[in-house]
Amino acid sequence: MIKSWLKVLITLIMFLATTSLLILLSFFQSSVGSLIVTTNPTGAEIWLDGKLIAKTPAKLEAVSTGNHKIKLAKQGFYALEQEIKINEKQTTTLPLFSLQPDKPILTNNLTSNESSPSERIKEFRRLAEGAYLRGDYAFPEKSSAIYFNNIALAINPNDTKSLQLNKLIREALKKQAETAWQKNDFGTSLSAYSQLIENFPTDVTTLAELKRVENKLASRRNLIPHFLRLGETAFNNNRLFSPNNNSAYYYASQVLMIDPNNENALALRFRIKEKLLIEAQDLTSQDDLAGAVKIFQKMLRLFPEDGRIVSQIQVLNSQIEQQTNATKRE
């Protein structure tokens, strides 16, 4: 009798366990979706929430529903990062991501091995001249006049036009530094003189000017609380980066030139970036991709150290290109 009841109990326990397992499996299966990722060129690593999953092109199955962070990385190209959302029992197809080389590409689509040195010099000099006209003398680092012109001079150190452009860049940085000094914008002056020292180290007079600016900044430590108050006021009035000499970014930068580790200025700088990021995301959600790109391009100038900004610009430009192509097909 007892054995009979024991068998029934064991059978019941096994039945309940099996049923629970099936319910759990059904639950987990219904809480996943799939994801299709493609890139141009192919072969990019797909990182999902920090884990390497596959290489493009790929269809990822059984991806848990909800928000995820995807990163695409390929040697020789800028990495792309984006927030994505996976819906239950649905396949999410991401737009084709056009990976951008982390080094300049010649407009004639020839590789450096296939083009002549004179062609490469001409192309890099063209890029340098464009950056010079934009006022990007030394920043952003990998798209500045100095960056492109130095590549041209590396190919031929005696190229006359590149040497002339080098002189113009140097003069422009000096003028920028001197003008900023006259306007009491010592942070910008320090930055320009620092770039001159880094790229033109033989200029003895620049070193003396740099020291003068550093001494002036050191004497202004008592102004830090004043700059922070002005920065907060500008932030609250949404003057994040404009006008140039009366914005939250300007005042935060002034403080950080005096005290690079000032926690309040660093926090203000971070809040400026986050607020600009929210504005760009709002424009993206409204399908104003061009407007979002403009904000990210401005952010790239203000925060050149943040590699995520380049990724966002590339993602948005890829989406704009796809929309343009789809419109043409229609």
N, C-alpha and C positions, 0 to 999 in steps of 0.2 A: 504493500500500500504506500509506504513511504517512498520506495523507489519509483513508483508510478507518479507520485506527486512531484518528485525531484526531476523526473524527465520532463514533466509538463512545465515546471518552473524554468528549467534550462532552455527548453524550446521557446518559451515566452520571452526570456531575456535575449536570446539570439534574434528573435523576430523584431523586438524593439530596437536592438542595436543596428540590425540591417536597415530597418525603416529610418532610423535617425541618420545613418550614414547616407542613405539615398536622398534624404531631405537636405542634408548639408551639401552633398554634391550638386544637387539641383540648384541650391541657393548660390553656390559659388559659380556655377556655370552661367547662371542668369545675371551675375554681377560682373561680367567681363564683356569686352568688345574686342575688335581687331583694329589694327592700324597699318596703313600703307604709306611707306616713305620712299621717295625717289629724289635723286640729286643729279645735277649736271656739273661736273663729271660724276660718274658712278664710283662706287668703292669707298664711300665715306663711312666712317664708323658711326653707328647709331648708339648713343648713350641715353638710357631712359632712367631718370631719377638717380643718376650717378653710376649706373651699371652698364657695361658694354653688352649690347644685346645681339647686334648683327651688323652687316654692311649693306649699303644701298646697292640696288633696289631690294626692298624686302617688305613682306607682309608679316606683321607681328600678331600672333594669335593669343587669345586668353589674356589680354591686357586688362587689368582691373579698372573698373569704371571710376570716373572722377578726374581730378586735375593731375597732370604730370608735367615734368620738365624734360624736354628732349634737347639733346645736343648732337650736332653733326660735326665731325672732325675728319679732316684729311690733310696729310702732310703737304705743305706748300700753299695751303688755302686758309683763309680766315674761318674760324669755327663759328657755327651758328647756334644760337640758343633760343628756345621759344617755349612758352607755356601752352599746353594743349589740354583738351578735355575729351575723354573717352566716354561715349554713351553706351548704355546697356544693350547688348545684342545687336550693335550697329558697327559698321565698318567706317572708320574715319580715314579719309584719304587726304593727306596733306598736299598742298601745292608743290609743284616741282621747285626744289631749292637750287638756285644757281650759285654755286660756290665761287667766291671771288679770290683770286690769287693774292697772297700776302706780299707779292712783289709786283712792280709795274709790268703791264703787258704792252707790247708794241702795237700801235694801231694798225699796222699792216699785217698783223697776225703771224708774223714770222718769229720763230724762237731765236734766242740769242746766238745759237749755233748756226742758224740758217741765214741770218742777216749780217751785213758787213759792219765793222766797227763804226764807220761814218754814219750808217743808218741808225744804229743804236744811240749814238751820241746825239744825233738830231732829234730823235724821239724823246729821250730823257731831258734834253734841253727844252723841248716844247712843253713838257710837263712842268719843268722848273719855272719857265716863264709864266705859265698859267697860274701857278701857285704864288709867284711874285706879284702878279697883278691883283690877285685876291687879297694880298696882304698876309699870306701864310708864309712868312719868312722862315720860321723855325718850327712851327706847330701847325697842324698835328704832325707828330714825329715822322710818320711814314708817307706823308703826302705834302710835305713842305717844299719850299724852293730849295733850301739847303740840301735836303735829302736827295731830290732828283738831280740837282746839279753836281753833287758829290759823286753820284754814280757815273755821270758823263765824264767827270774829271778822272775817275778811276780807270775808265777805258782809255782816255788820252789826256794826261796831265797838262799837255801843252795846247789843248784846244782853245783857240783865241776867243771865240764867242762865249764859251763856258767860263773862262777866266774873267771876261768882262762882266758877265752876269754875277759871278761871285763877288766882284767889287761892288756892284749895285746892291746886292743883298746885304753886304757888310755896311754900306752907307745907310741903307734903309733901317737896319737895326740900330745903328748909332743915332739916327734922327729920332726913332721911336723912343729910345732911352732918354735922350736929351729933352724931347718934348714932354715926356711923362714927368721928368724931374722939374721942369718949369711949372707944370700944373700940380705939383706936390703929390703926384701919383707915384709914390716911391716904390710901390709893389711892382708896377709895370716896368718902371725904370730898372729895378733890380733884375727882373726876369730877362729883359733885353740885354743888359750888360752881361749877365751870366751866359746867355747864348753866344754872345760875341767872344767871350773868353773860351768857351768850349769849342767853337768852330774856327776861331782865328786866334790861337794861343800866343802868337808872336807879337800881338799888339800890346805894348807896354802901357800905353796911355789908358787903355780900357781897364786894365787892372786897377789903376789908381782911381778911376771913376767908380768902379765897382765898390772899392773900399769906402769911398765917400758916401755912396748910397747906403751901405751897410751901417756905417756910423750914424747916419741920419735916422735910419730905422730904429737903431738901438736907443736913440735919444727920445723916441716917441712911444716908449712902452707905457707911459702914463696915459696915452690916448686910447689904449685898448678898450677900456669900458665904454668910452664914447663911441668908438667904431661899432662895438657890439650892439649898443642901443640903436644906432642909426641902421644897422643891418636888420635888426628885428622889426623896426618900423617899416623899412622897405619891403621886407618879406610879407608883413601883414597887409601892406597895400599892393601886393602882387607885383612889385617892381623887382622881379627875380634877377634879371640880367641887363635891364635897360631902364634908364640911361646908363651909359658905361661908368660914369663917375658918381652915380647916386643910386646904386642898386644893391640888393642884398649880397649878390655875388662879389661885387666890388669891395664892400666893407669886410666881408669874411676874408677875402684875399689879402686886404691890407693888414688885418690882424695876423694872418698866418705868415706873412712876410716878416713881421716883427717877432712872432712866437709861433713857429711851425707846429708845436704840439698843443696849442691852445684848444682845450676840449670844447668850449662854447662855439668857437669859430668852425671847428671841424664838424660839430653837430649841425650848425646852420648850413654849412656847405652840403651836408648830406640831405638835409630837408629840402634844399633848393632842387637838388637832383631828383629826389623822390617826387616832388610836386610837378616838375617838368615831365617826369615819366608818366604820371597819372594823366596829365594833359594830352600827352602823345597817345596813351592807351584809349582815352575818351574819343579822340579823333579817329583812331583805328576802328573802334566799335561803331562809329558813325559812317564808316567806309570812306573817310577822308584820308586816304593813305598818303597822298602828296603832302597834306598839312602835317601829318605825323612825321614824315621824313624830314621836313624842315626843322621840326623841333629837335629830332635826334641829331641832325647835322649841327645844330647850335650846341647841343649837349656835348658833341664830340670835341668842339673847340674849347668848351669850358672844363670838361672832364676827360682829357685825352688818355688818362691812365685806365679808364674803364673799358675793357675790351668788349663788354656786352653791348655797348652802343653800336659798334661796328656791325655786330651780328644782327641787331634789330634793323639797321638801315638796309642790310643786304636782304633780309627776309621781306621787308616791305617793298623794296625795289623789285624783287622777284614776283611778288603778288601783283604789283602795278603792271609789270611786263605781261603777266598772264592775262590780266583783265584787258589790256590793250590788244593782245593777240586774239582774244575771244571776241572782242568787239569787231575787229577786222574780219573775222570769219563770218560773223553775222551779216 
